[in-house]
């Protein structure tokens, strides 16, 4: 499984057999526009200065800082930790997500539309699960 190191915000691979032994944080959020989110390809090919021009980088950076402050070395964000260009990886990720959320030390929810509206009315609750 591919994680973000919460200190360096760079990728680190962890073998499947080690995942249940890790303290990692996971981010639940509504995706923004494709051009605003940080993808796997973006993270590989761009430095933090270039990535900071995208709105989604502040979300990832803030999430990693929060996770690090809670003693989580790793964080997982679906927009950038999954190589969506690899169909087998994407399928595996979709099939494994429930387990990954369940095994995380903590799940942070990012409510992008709060405080413009009450948190109970956030678009996050309208996702088609």
C-alpha positions in Angstrom: 0.0 0.0 0.0 1.2 3.5 -0.8 1.2 6.1 1.9 2.3 9.7 2.3 4.9 10.2 4.9 3.2 12.8 7.1 6.5 14.7 7.6 7.9 14.8 4.1 4.6 14.4 2.2 6.4 11.9 -0.1 5.3 8.4 -1.0 6.4 5.4 1.0 5.4 1.8 0.2 4.4 -0.5 3.0 3.8 -4.3 2.4 0.3 -5.6 2.9 1.5 -7.8 5.7 2.6 -4.7 7.7 -0.5 -2.5 7.3 -2.4 -3.8 10.3 0.7 -2.9 12.5 0.8 0.7 11.5 -0.7 3.8 13.1 -1.9 5.7 10.0 -4.5 8.4 9.4 -6.9 8.4 6.5 -8.7 11.3 4.9 -12.3 11.2 3.9 -13.3 14.1 1.7 -15.3 15.3 -1.3 -13.1 15.6 -4.4 -12.7 19.0 -5.9 -12.3 19.7 -9.6 -9.7 17.4 -11.2 -7.4 20.4 -11.9 -7.5 21.3 -8.2 -6.7 17.8 -6.7 -3.3 16.3 -6.3 -3.0 13.1 -8.3 -0.6 10.2 -8.0 1.1 11.5 -11.2 1.3 15.1 -9.8 3.0 13.9 -6.6 5.6 11.9 -8.6 6.4 14.6 -11.1 6.1 17.8 -9.2 7.8 19.4 -6.2 5.9 21.0 -3.3 6.3 24.5 -4.8 4.6 23.5 -8.0 2.0 21.4 -6.2 1.2 24.4 -3.9 -0.5 26.1 -6.8 -3.3 23.6 -6.7 -6.1 24.0 -4.1 -5.9 20.3 -3.1 -2.3 20.7 -1.8 -3.3 22.8 1.2 -5.8 20.0 2.1 -3.2 17.3 1.9 -0.5 19.4 3.7 -2.9 20.2 6.5 -4.1 16.6 6.8 -0.4 15.4 7.0 0.4 18.0 9.6 -2.6 17.0 11.7 -1.8 13.3 11.3 1.8 13.8 12.3 0.8 15.7 15.4 -1.2 12.6 16.4 1.8 10.4 16.0 0.8 9.0 12.7 3.9 8.5 10.5 1.7 7.7 7.5 -1.4 9.2 5.9 -3.5 8.0 3.1 -5.5 10.2 0.7 -7.3 8.5 -2.2 -6.7 11.3 -4.7 -3.0 10.9 -4.7 -2.2 7.5 -3.1 -3.9 5.5 -5.8 -2.4 5.3 -9.3 -5.7 5.6 -11.2 -3.9 5.0 -14.5 -3.2 1.4 -13.4 -6.6 -0.5 -13.7 -5.5 -3.4 -11.5 -4.3 -1.0 -8.7 -7.5 1.0 -8.9 -9.6 -2.2 -8.7 -7.6 -3.4 -5.7 -7.9 -0.1 -4.0 -11.7 0.1 -4.5 -12.0 -3.4 -3.1 -9.7 -2.8 -0.1 -10.9 0.7 0.9 -13.3 -0.6 3.6 -10.5 -2.5 5.3 -8.1 0.4 5.0 -10.5 2.8 6.7 -11.3 0.2 9.4 -7.6 -0.4 10.1 -6.6 3.3 10.3 -5.8 4.8 13.7 -7.9 7.8 12.8 -10.1 9.0 10.0 -10.2 12.8 9.4 -13.1 14.2 7.5 -12.5 17.3 5.5 -15.6 19.4 5.1 -14.6 21.9 2.4 -17.9 23.8 2.5 -17.9 24.4 6.2 -18.0 27.1 7.7 -20.1 28.6 4.8 -22.9 26.3 6.0 -23.6 24.3 9.1 -21.5 21.1 9.3 -24.6 19.0 9.3 -25.5 20.3 5.9 -22.1 19.7 4.3 -22.0 18.2 0.9 -19.8 15.4 2.3 -23.0 13.8 3.6 -24.5 13.7 0.1 -22.0 11.3 -1.3 -23.4 8.3 -3.0 -22.2 5.5 -0.8 
